[in-house]
Amino acid sequence: MAGEPVQISVDQLRRALDVALRHIEASAGPTVTLKEDLFWSVSAEELYDAYRRLDLAWEAWPMTEDRTMADERDRQPH
C-alpha cells in the first residue's frame, strides 16, 4: 500500500475526531486550558520529509478506525 494515495472519507474523519473530542471533553471539561503557547509548525518543504516522518497514514489509520468503532460500540445502549 505504500506509495498509493490514502483515501479516507470525511465521515470517517469526522467520527474519529468526534471520539477524540469527546475524550478531551470528558477529561478536561468544556474548556481546554493550554499550559504552553507552543505548537509545531512544519514548512511545506519539510512536510513530507521521509527522515522526519513520525508515522505513515496508511499504517496508522486502521488503528484509528478500530478505536472509533470501539467507542461507538461502547456508546450503544445495552
C-alpha positions, 0 to 999 in steps of 0.5 A: 500500500505504500506509495498509493494515495490514502483515501479516507472519507470525511465521515470517517474523519469526522467520527474519529475526531468526534471520539477524540473530542469527546475524550478531551471533553470528558477529561478536561471539561468544556474548556481546554486550558493550554499550559504552553503557547507552543505548537509545531509548525512544519514548512511545506518543504519539510512536510513530507520529509521521509527522515522526519516522518513520525508515522505513515497514514496508511499504517496508522489509520486502521488503528484509528478506525478500530478505536472509533468503532470501539467507542461507538460500540461502547456508546450503544445502549445495552 
